[in-house]
Amino acid sequence: MPAVDEVRVAFENLQQKYKEHLPKVDTVLIENLLKRKMEDPSNDPIFMVEVFTKPGLDPQQVRSYIIQKTGMSPEIYDNGTHYVTNQKLNLKILKEISDSDDVLEVTGEYTGRIGAYGASHEHRETEDTPGAATGRGKPPG
């Protein structure tokens, strides 16, 4: 097998592992996190993490949970279905978020520092997630 085919096969296998272990997480976020961890394995980089949830959750309960887990207070958008937090991130945290039954999708981007960053991604609404966040929207209430 030529070397370029080995690279393609390895990439396809990696993409399959992403889907298997972190099915709700945007692959760009995973790859960005892995690159940053390779550069500095001893520190968890800071990312703006956006989590899209099923409708019907109590935003204040979700906010309290996020604060308890991360120490950071999230911004809440789209009638309580879109949560944005600037936080340290690692694969274990991504796995925990992805494994939640209430989570539909996780995305985000590297910020490098704690700061005020608003929502910048939109949920890819599908047939089985009607009523979920459809954009940046406005904070509830």
C-alpha positions in Angstrom: 0.0 0.0 0.0 1.5 3.4 -1.0 2.3 5.8 1.9 -0.5 8.2 0.8 -3.1 5.5 1.0 -1.8 4.7 4.5 -2.4 8.3 5.5 -5.9 8.2 4.0 -6.8 5.0 5.8 -5.4 6.2 9.1 -7.4 9.4 8.8 -10.6 7.5 7.9 -10.0 5.2 11.0 -9.5 8.3 13.2 -12.7 9.8 11.9 -14.5 6.6 12.8 -13.1 6.7 16.3 -14.3 10.3 16.7 -17.8 9.1 15.7 -17.6 6.1 18.0 -16.4 7.8 21.1 -17.4 11.4 20.7 -20.4 11.2 18.4 -21.9 14.6 19.3 -18.6 16.6 19.1 -17.5 18.6 16.1 -14.4 16.9 14.6 -12.8 20.3 14.1 -13.0 20.9 17.8 -11.5 17.5 18.6 -8.6 17.9 16.2 -7.9 21.5 17.4 -7.9 20.2 21.0 -5.6 17.3 20.2 -3.1 19.6 18.4 -3.0 22.0 21.4 -2.5 19.1 23.8 0.3 17.8 21.7 2.0 21.2 21.9 1.6 21.5 25.7 0.6 18.1 27.2 0.7 19.4 30.8 -1.9 22.1 30.4 -5.6 22.0 29.3 -6.1 24.7 26.7 -9.0 27.2 27.1 -11.8 26.9 24.5 -15.1 28.6 24.0 -17.3 25.5 24.2 -20.8 25.6 22.7 -23.3 22.9 23.7 -26.7 22.5 22.0 -29.3 20.7 24.1 -32.8 19.3 23.7 -35.5 21.7 24.4 -37.3 21.6 27.7 -34.4 21.7 30.2 -34.4 24.1 33.1 -31.7 26.7 32.1 -31.0 27.6 35.7 -30.4 23.9 36.6 -28.1 23.5 33.6 -26.3 26.8 34.5 -25.7 25.5 38.0 -24.4 22.2 36.7 -22.0 23.9 34.3 -20.7 26.2 37.1 -20.2 23.2 39.4 -18.3 21.3 36.7 -16.2 24.1 35.2 -16.2 27.0 37.7 -17.5 29.1 34.8 -20.9 30.6 34.3 -22.3 30.0 30.8 -24.1 32.3 28.5 -27.5 30.9 27.6 -29.2 31.4 24.2 -32.0 30.1 22.1 -34.6 29.6 24.8 -32.2 27.5 26.9 -31.0 25.1 24.3 -27.6 26.7 23.5 -24.9 27.1 26.3 -21.6 28.9 25.8 -18.7 28.6 28.3 -15.1 29.6 28.2 -13.3 26.9 30.0 -10.3 24.6 30.1 -10.9 21.6 27.9 -9.7 18.0 27.6 -10.9 14.8 26.0 -12.4 13.6 29.3 -14.6 16.7 29.5 -15.7 16.3 25.9 -16.6 12.7 26.5 -18.7 13.6 29.5 -20.5 16.3 27.6 -21.0 14.1 24.6 -22.4 11.2 26.7 -25.2 13.3 28.1 -28.6 12.3 26.8 -29.7 15.9 26.8 -26.9 17.1 24.5 -27.4 17.2 20.8 -24.1 18.7 19.6 -20.9 20.2 20.9 -18.7 22.6 19.1 -16.3 25.4 19.9 -13.0 27.0 19.2 -9.7 27.8 20.9 -9.5 31.1 22.6 -6.3 30.7 24.6 -7.6 32.7 27.5 -10.7 33.3 29.6 -12.7 36.2 28.3 -16.1 37.3 27.1 -16.8 35.4 23.9 -20.4 35.1 22.7 -22.0 32.3 20.7 -20.5 31.9 17.2 -21.8 28.5 16.0 -25.2 27.3 14.9 -26.7 23.9 15.7 -27.2 21.7 12.6 -30.9 21.0 13.2 -32.0 17.6 12.0 -35.3 15.8 11.6 -35.0 14.2 15.1 -34.2 17.5 16.9 -37.1 19.8 16.1 -37.4 22.9 18.2 -33.7 22.8 19.2 -31.5 25.8 18.9 -31.4 27.1 15.3 -28.9 29.9 15.6 -27.4 32.5 17.8 -30.8 33.8 18.9 -31.3 35.8 22.1 -31.0 35.0 25.7 -34.1 33.6 27.4 -36.6 35.8 29.2 
